[in-house]
């Protein structure tokens, strides 16, 4: 994706930076295996309204997040997410990790790569609660694209095409949001079908 004529303006209290561009690059149902988020099928919203799980608890209880849960554990990232602050996470499902080169996941999950995993997770977390509606409005305001500042300080470029939301990092890695607006007690989960890293 090539972003042209960038014009940044503050949006959503400085968390969303809208970027104008002249080019823009599913709600997922449960399918076989661990390929997509099935949290909404496991835990019905009306049953958890009074006591919603945290982001960490959601990833731990949903088999579609088993690899992400391992990444969070090795990175000791629960120390970050289990705070009083609210976060939005673009959570890679297992299928997203399966797209990485063979053996890459096993390598990353070695304890010596804790800091690298923390960096990867920082790419997927945005401070504050940001819904699909917020993202859609920001993209329209930005004439086709906008930017989100991650917990690690990097920026993700967001665009839409035929109601599908695409997210790309500075290295050109990214994917499409699958399930959106899963509410946790301390934030919002949107699932993504790719893993964003600091590597090409």
C-alpha positions as CSV (number, residue, x, y, z in Angstrom):
1,X,0.0,0.0,0.0
2,X,1.3,3.4,-0.8
3,X,0.1,6.3,1.3
4,X,0.1,9.7,-0.4
5,X,-0.4,13.3,0.7
6,X,-0.3,12.6,4.4
7,X,-2.3,15.1,6.5
8,X,-2.3,14.2,10.1
9,X,-4.9,15.5,12.6
10,X,-5.7,14.5,16.1
11,X,-8.6,12.1,16.6
12,X,-9.9,10.3,19.7
13,X,-7.8,12.3,22.2
14,X,-4.6,11.8,20.3
15,X,-4.9,8.1,20.1
16,X,-6.0,8.1,16.5
17,X,-4.1,10.0,13.9
18,X,-6.0,10.5,10.7
19,X,-3.9,10.3,7.5
20,X,-5.4,11.3,4.2
21,X,-4.5,9.2,1.2
22,X,-5.7,8.7,-2.3
23,X,-5.5,5.0,-2.3
24,X,-6.9,2.4,0.0
25,X,-5.7,-0.9,-0.2
26,X,-15.6,-10.4,8.5
27,X,-17.1,-10.6,10.8
28,X,-16.0,-14.2,11.2
29,X,-18.1,-17.2,12.0
30,X,-16.8,-20.2,13.9
31,X,-15.1,-22.7,11.5
32,X,-13.3,-26.0,12.0
33,X,-10.1,-26.1,14.0
34,X,-8.5,-23.1,15.6
35,X,-8.4,-20.8,12.6
36,X,-10.7,-18.0,13.8
37,X,-11.8,-16.5,17.1
38,X,-14.6,-18.5,18.7
39,X,-14.8,-16.6,21.9
40,X,-18.3,-15.2,21.2
41,X,-19.5,-18.8,20.6
42,X,-18.0,-20.1,23.8
43,X,-19.1,-17.2,26.1
44,X,-22.3,-15.6,25.2
45,X,-22.3,-11.8,25.9
46,X,-25.5,-11.9,28.0
47,X,-23.8,-14.4,30.4
48,X,-20.7,-12.3,31.0
49,X,-22.2,-8.8,31.1
50,X,-21.9,-8.6,34.9
51,X,-18.4,-10.1,35.1
52,X,-16.6,-10.0,31.8
53,X,-13.3,-11.7,31.4
54,X,-10.1,-9.7,31.0
55,X,-8.2,-9.6,27.8
56,X,-5.8,-12.1,29.2
57,X,-8.6,-14.4,30.4
58,X,-10.2,-14.3,27.0
59,X,-7.0,-15.4,25.2
60,X,-6.4,-18.1,27.8
61,X,-9.9,-19.7,27.5
62,X,-10.3,-19.6,23.8
63,X,-8.5,-22.4,21.9
64,X,-8.3,-20.2,18.8
65,X,-5.9,-18.0,20.8
66,X,-3.7,-20.9,22.1
67,X,-0.5,-19.6,20.3
68,X,-1.1,-16.0,21.3
69,X,-1.7,-17.1,24.9
70,X,1.7,-18.9,24.8
71,X,3.3,-15.7,23.4
72,X,1.8,-13.6,26.2
73,X,3.0,-16.1,28.8
74,X,6.6,-16.2,27.6
75,X,6.7,-12.5,27.1
76,X,5.3,-12.0,30.6
77,X,2.9,-9.5,29.0
78,X,0.1,-10.1,31.5
79,X,2.0,-7.6,33.7
80,X,1.2,-5.0,31.0
81,X,-2.4,-5.9,30.3
82,X,-3.5,-6.8,33.8
83,X,-3.5,-3.2,35.0
84,X,-6.3,-0.7,35.6
85,X,-5.8,0.8,32.2
86,X,-8.0,0.0,29.2
87,X,-6.5,-1.4,25.9
88,X,-7.5,-2.4,22.4
89,X,-5.8,-5.4,21.1
90,X,-5.6,-6.7,17.5
91,X,-5.3,-10.3,18.5
92,X,-3.7,-12.7,16.0
93,X,-5.6,-16.0,15.8
94,X,-3.7,-19.3,15.5
95,X,-4.0,-19.1,11.7
96,X,-2.1,-15.9,11.7
97,X,0.9,-17.5,13.4
98,X,0.7,-20.4,11.1
99,X,1.5,-18.0,8.2
100,X,4.9,-17.3,9.7
101,X,7.9,-19.3,8.2
102,X,8.2,-22.9,9.4
103,X,9.8,-23.1,12.8
104,X,9.4,-19.4,13.5
105,X,6.8,-19.7,16.2
106,X,8.8,-22.4,18.1
107,X,11.9,-20.2,17.8
108,X,10.0,-17.1,19.1
109,X,8.6,-19.1,22.1
110,X,12.1,-19.7,23.4
111,X,12.6,-17.8,26.7
112,X,15.6,-16.0,25.3
113,X,13.2,-14.2,22.9
114,X,11.1,-12.6,25.6
115,X,12.0,-9.0,24.6
116,X,11.3,-9.7,20.9
117,X,7.9,-11.1,21.9
118,X,7.2,-8.1,24.0
119,X,8.0,-5.9,20.9
120,X,5.6,-8.0,18.7
121,X,2.8,-7.7,21.2
122,X,3.3,-4.0,21.6
123,X,2.6,-3.8,17.8
124,X,-0.8,-5.2,18.4
125,X,-2.0,-3.2,21.4
126,X,-3.5,0.3,21.4
127,X,-4.0,2.3,24.6
128,X,-7.7,2.9,25.3
129,X,-10.9,1.4,23.9
130,X,-11.4,1.7,20.2
131,X,-14.4,0.1,18.5
132,X,-14.9,-0.8,14.9
133,X,-17.3,2.2,14.7
134,X,-14.5,4.5,15.9
135,X,-12.1,3.0,13.3
136,X,-14.7,3.3,10.5
137,X,-15.4,6.9,11.3
138,X,-11.7,7.8,11.5
139,X,-11.0,6.2,8.1
140,X,-13.9,8.1,6.5
141,X,-12.6,11.3,8.1
142,X,-9.2,10.6,6.8
143,X,-10.5,10.1,3.2
144,X,-9.5,6.5,3.0
145,X,-7.0,5.8,5.8
146,X,-5.9,6.7,9.3
147,X,-3.2,5.8,11.7
148,X,-3.2,4.3,15.2
149,X,-0.4,4.7,17.7
150,X,0.5,1.5,19.3
151,X,1.6,0.8,22.9
152,X,5.1,0.6,21.7
153,X,5.0,4.0,20.0
154,X,4.8,2.7,16.4
155,X,2.1,3.6,14.0
156,X,-0.3,1.3,12.2
157,X,-2.0,2.4,9.0
158,X,-5.7,1.4,8.8
159,X,-7.8,1.4,5.6
160,X,-11.1,-0.1,4.5
161,X,-12.4,-1.8,1.4
162,X,-15.9,-3.2,1.0
163,X,-16.4,-3.0,4.8
164,X,-13.2,-5.0,5.5
165,X,-10.7,-3.3,7.7
166,X,-7.0,-3.7,6.8
167,X,-4.1,-2.9,9.2
168,X,-0.5,-2.6,8.0
169,X,2.6,-1.8,10.1
170,X,5.6,0.3,9.1
171,X,7.3,-2.8,7.6
172,X,4.4,-3.6,5.3
173,X,3.2,-6.5,7.5
174,X,-0.4,-6.7,8.3
175,X,-3.8,-8.3,7.6
176,X,-7.5,-8.1,7.9
177,X,-9.7,-7.8,11.0
178,X,-11.9,-10.9,11.3
179,X,-14.0,-10.6,14.5
180,X,-14.5,-7.1,16.0
181,X,-15.7,-5.6,19.2
182,X,-15.3,-8.5,21.6
183,X,-15.6,-6.7,24.9
184,X,-13.4,-7.6,27.8
185,X,-13.5,-6.1,31.2
186,X,-10.4,-4.0,30.5
187,X,-10.7,-3.3,26.8
188,X,-11.7,-4.5,23.4
189,X,-10.5,-7.4,21.3
190,X,-10.4,-7.3,17.5
191,X,-9.0,-10.4,15.9
192,X,-6.6,-10.2,12.9
193,X,-5.5,-12.9,10.4
194,X,-1.8,-11.9,10.4
195,X,1.0,-11.2,12.8
196,X,2.7,-7.8,12.7
197,X,6.4,-7.7,13.5
198,X,9.4,-5.4,13.2
199,X,10.7,-7.6,10.4
200,X,9.9,-7.7,6.7
